[in-house]
Amino acid sequence: MKHTLFALLWLIAGYATTVHAQHFDEFFTDATLRLDYTFAGDANHQAIYVDELSRSPHWYGRRHHLDSLPLAGNGRIIVSDKATGKVVYKHSFSTLFQEWLATDEAKRCSKSFENVFLIPFPRNKVNIHVELNDYHNRVMAALDHEVDPTDILIRHTGERCLPYTTLHPAADSTRCINIAFVAEGYQADEMPHFLADAEKATRALFAHRPFSEMSDRFNIIAVKSVSEDKGTSIPHKNIWLNTAIRSHFDTFYSNRYLTTLHLKQLHNLLTGLPYEHIIVLVNTAEYGGGGIYNSYNLSYTQGTAFEPVVVHEFGHSFGGLGDEYAYGDSDPMYFSTTEPWEPNITTLCDFTKKWQNLIDEGKASLVEGGGYLTKGVYRGADNCRMRTNEEKEFCAVCRQALTRLILFYTEE
């Protein structure tokens, strides 16, 4: 047991960018600063704009490893103390905007996308650097702006909140990962149905390692957000509904891709609640889902594949795991000269830190095919939850990546 614990702590150290711990109370108060941005542009030019700043009581994210990142993501927020220039907080993410930039539509027109990020509320003035990266890890857009915590135009949202039910309390609420299930397309009289679906999703999540082994580190709530209409919008069937966060299928004209463009409304529903990661349960029998790292995931609920889909999408939104299946080899997202940031796929450019240790132990291998490509991208096993709905487990590579991440959030 001691050897196992030491190995896990060593894994987390390998992903930290610094070795010293920041002291939360030195730089932050127990409150959340919500940063609303607009990301806009087209395939050739992108820009970042500040939309609105707001303050809500309490901070429900990590209080350790503040100046470190467990995964690079496709974008980063770096917070520096204005007086000293010291980096005091980092956050990484991916966005629907960056996915859209790879579509044909982005070559023909410009669009804007809402994006919302949460950071601890600073005690003193800070400089915030926001950057978006392309698939070669090159900065394609950046913004720097100052935040003064005494600014009278930072909106104070108070304690208002929707009713919710705690489905799974953490053993220690100060060292846990806060997840909120959000009801989408459930009418007022369907809240018992939503709670049953959220409980089913929770059981599905904890049926998978490493979540089953580390379940005491998660705090899970179910938020009773009521929709006027039942279900979700399905554009290819000419179905448009008025729901809590206006989700829809056919994202980027892909029938099964279920997302929402209304992130401000999503976070408005969650104001005042203990959350950091978001799982939206959509009351529809139409198959589909979507997950974006450190943003949110959505899953359909009224079908036999609900459980594997919601776990797979959480692998994206929480774990930053990449898809391990292939569509073909046209217009690749991943390049032979660049190592993907996702921890479960590789182009072998900088592979050693990912799962070479598991290969040495005979627990994983290199299997060609992943990241939507049949050639040039490798995964760690023949099958995995990130490859098919039929596989009942995450592979050893994904389990290791998820374990590293859970420890990053919950250990000093």
N, C-alpha and C positions, 0 to 999 in steps of 0.2 A: 504494500500500500504506500509506504514512504517513497519507494522508487517511482511509483506511478505519479504521485503528487509532484515529485521533483521534476519529472519529465514534462508534466503539463505546465508547470510554472516556467520551465525553460522554453517551452513553445511560445508562451505569451511574450517572454522577453525578446525572442527573435523577431517579433512583429512590432515591438515598441521602437519609436524613433529616438527616444531619450531614455536614460536609465534612472533619472531622478523623478520623484513624485511632486506634482504641484499640490499646494495646499489650497483647497477649495475656498475656505473662509477668508483667505488673504485677498482674493481677487473677486469673489462672487458672493451674492446674497442668495437666500433661499427663495428664489423667484425665477421665472422664465422670461427671457427676451425672445419674442417671436419675430422673425425676420421674413417679411414678404417681399419677394423679388419678381420681376418680370424678365424672363429670358426670351429674346426675340431675334429674328433674322431669317436667313435662308442658308442654303448649302455653302455659299461663298462668304457670308459675313454674319457674325453673331455679336450680340451686345447684351449687357446685364444692366437692369435698372432697379433702383430701390422703389418699392411700392409703399409699404407702410410698416411701422414698427409698433409693437404692443407688448404690454407687460401683464403677466398673470401670476397669481400667488403660487409659490412652491416650485421646486426644481425636481423633476423625476428622472433625470438622466444620471450618467456616471459622475462620481466625485473623485475618481482617481484616474491616473493616466490621462490627465486632461490635455496635455500637450503632445499626445501620441495618437497615431492612427493604426487601427488593426488592419484596414484594407484601404487601398488608394482610391477606389471608386473612379467615376468619370468626372468628378468635380470635388472641390474642397473649399471649406471656410476656415480661415486662419484668423484668430483673434489675438491681438497684441495689446499689452498695456501701453497706453499712449505716453506716459511719463518715462518709462524705462525702455520701451521697445521689446520687452520680453514677451514671447509667445506664451499665452496662458490657456488657450483652448484651441482644439482642432476638431473638425467634423468633415467626414467624406460622404459622398452621395452619388447617385445617378439620377437622370431625369428623363421624362418622356420627350422633352425638347431635343435632347441629344440623340435619342432613337429616331425621332422624326427627321433629323438632318440627313440621315442615311437613305431616306425615301426619295422616289422620283419627284414627288410633290414639292420637296424642298428645293429642287432645281428650278422650279417654275414660279414659285411665289414665296412671300415672306409671311411668317406667322409669329404670334406671341403666346407664351405659356406661363401660367401661374406656377410659382414655386414657393414653398413655405419651409422654413427651417427653425429649429428650436435650439437655443444656447442658454447657458446659465446667465442670469442677469448680473452685469458687472457692477462693482462698487464704484469704480472710477472711469474716466474716459478711456475708450478703447478704439483702436483702429481695426477695421474688419476688411479682410481681403477675400474676395470671392473669385474663383476661377473655374472655367470649364475646359475639359481636355478632349482631344480627339482620340481615335483608336490607336494612334502612335504615341499617346501620352504627352502630346504637345499642347501647350496652352493656346486655345483658340479665342477665348474671350476672358476678360478680367475686369474687376471693379474694386476700387478701394474707397471706403467711406468711414467717417468717424461717427461714433455713437457716444453721446453724453447722457449718462443715466438720469440726469436732472432735467433733460429736455422735456418741456411741457407738452410737446406734440407726440410723445410716446403714449399711445392709448392705454389706459388702465382698464382691464377687462373684468376685474373683480372676481367674485366667487361663483358667478352664475354657472350653472351646469345642468345638463340633461340627467334624468334618472338613469341609474346604472345598477347592475348586480355584480358583485365580486364572485367570479367562478372558481378562482384558484389563488389563495393568498400565498405570498412568499413567506419563507421562514424569517427573513429579516428585510423589512421594507426599506431600509437604508442601503442595502446592497443587493438590489434585484433588478430584473429587466421587466419594465412595465409594458404590457400589451393591452390594447383596447380592441375588442370586437365591435364593429359598427354595423347597425342594421341599415340595409339599403333595399328599398322596395317592399318593406313590411308595413302594412297599415296598422292603425292603432290597436285593432282587435287581434292582431297577429303577433304581438310581443311574446306570448308564451311559446309560439312556434319559433320565433327568433332565438329565444333563450335555449330551447332544445337544440337548435342547430349550432349555437355557440358552444354548448356543452359537448356536442358530438365532435366539433372541430378540436376542442381542447383535448378530448380523449385521443383523437387521432394524432395530434401533435405529440403527446406524451407516450404514445405507443412506439415512437421512433427514438433510437439512440442518436445523439447523446441526451436529448431532452428528457427521456425517461429516467436517466441516471442523475440529472441535475434539475429536476422539476421544482425543488424547493427554492431555486433562484429566480423563479418567475412569478410575477403578480399579474393576474389576468382578470379583466373586467369586461362586461358586455353592456354596451351603451344603447339605450332604447330610443333611437332616432326614428321618428315616425315619418313615413312617406304618404303623400296624397294618393298616389297610384301604387298598384301592386306590380312588382317585377322590375324590369329595366328596359331601356330603349334598345331596339334592335333595328338599326337603320335599313339593313338589306331586306327586312320584311315591312318596312315603312311603319314601324311601331315607335312612337315617341311618347314618353311618359314623364310625369312630374314626380320625381323621387328626391329623397333627402340630399343626395350629392350629385344627381343628374348623371349617373353612370351610363355607359352604353357599350355595346359590342361594335365590331367593325372598325376598331382603332387602326388607323393607317390602311383602311380597306381590307383588313384581315378579319374574317367573319368571327373567329373565336377569341379575338383579343379584346378583353373586357377591361376598361379603365374608366377614369373620370378626369376631366380637365379642370374640375372645380376644387382645387386644393384648399383655397381659402375657406370655402364653405365646409369642407371636411374638417378642417381644424377649428372653425367656429363652433361646430357641434361638440367638439372635445374640450372646449375652453373650461378650465377649472378642474379637469379630471386628471387622475394619475395615469399618464400615458407617455410613451416614447415611440413605440412601434404600433402600427395600425394594420388590422386585418378587417377588410370590409366583406361582409357576407351578403350576397345578392340573392334575393328571393326569386329565382328563376330556374326553370328546367332546361334552358338553353345552355349547352355545354360551353364552358370557357373560363378564362381567368387572366390574371396579369399580375406581375410583381416587379417593383422597382426598388433597388437597394436604398435603404434608409429613407424611403418615402412612404410607400403603402403597398398592400396587395389586395386584390379582389378575387373572389371565387364564387362561382355559381354554387347553389346548395341543394337544388331539388333533382338530384340524379345519383346514379350508383357510383360515379367517380368523384363525388364531392370530397371525400376524405383524402384520397391521394392528391387531388388537385390543390386543396388548401394547404397541405403540407409542402408540396412542391413549390407553390408560390411564396410561402414563407421562407423557403430555402433561398429564393431570390431576394426578397425584401429585407429579411433579417440577416441572412448569412452571406449575401453577396455572391451566392453560387451561380455559376453559369449553366445554361442548358447544355446537356451532353448529347443531344440528338443532332442529326444532320438533315438539312433540306437539299443541299447540293453545293456547288462550288462557284457559283456566279456571284459577283459583287461581294467579296468576303469582308466581314467585320474585323477579322483577326489577320495579322500579317506575320510572315516568317521572321521579320526583323524586330518584332516587338513582342515582349512577354505579356499576355493578358493579366490584368489585375485580379481577375476572379481566381480564387484559390484552388479550384477543382479542374481547371483546364490549363493546358500549356502548349506553347509552340516550341518548347525546348530552348528558348533563348536564355532564360534565367530560371532554370527549373529546380535547382538543388534545394532551395529553401521551401519548396512546396511539399512534395511527398517522396523525395529520395529516401528519407528515413524509413518509410513504409515499404518501399521496394527492398531495401536492405534487410528488413524484417520478414519479407515474404508475404506481406499483407496487401500489397497493391502491385500494379504493373503499369505499363504504358500501352494503351489501346488507341489506335488511330481512329479519329472521328469524334467530333464534338464542336460546340460553339457554332452549330448549324452547317459545318463543313465536313466532308468525308475525308479530306486529305489535309495534312499540315497542322492539325490541332489534335491533341491527345487528351484522353481521360484516364482515370486510374483503375477502372474495372469494366468488365463487359456490360454490366447493367447496374442501375442505381435509381433511386427515387427521382433524381434530376434528369433521368433519361426516359423512363416509361412509368405509366400509372400502375402497371402490373407488378413492378418490383416493390417488395414490401419494406425495404430498408434503404437508408443512405449507405453508400459504399464507404469503405474505410477512409478514403481521402476526404469525402464530405464530412464524415463524423469528426475527423481530426480538425478540419477547418472550423466547424461549428463549436467544438470544444474550446479551441483557442479563443474564439470570439466571446463565448459565455464567460470564460475566465477573465478576459480583458475587461468586460463590463462589471464583474462582480468581485474581483480580487484586487488587493492593493499591489 
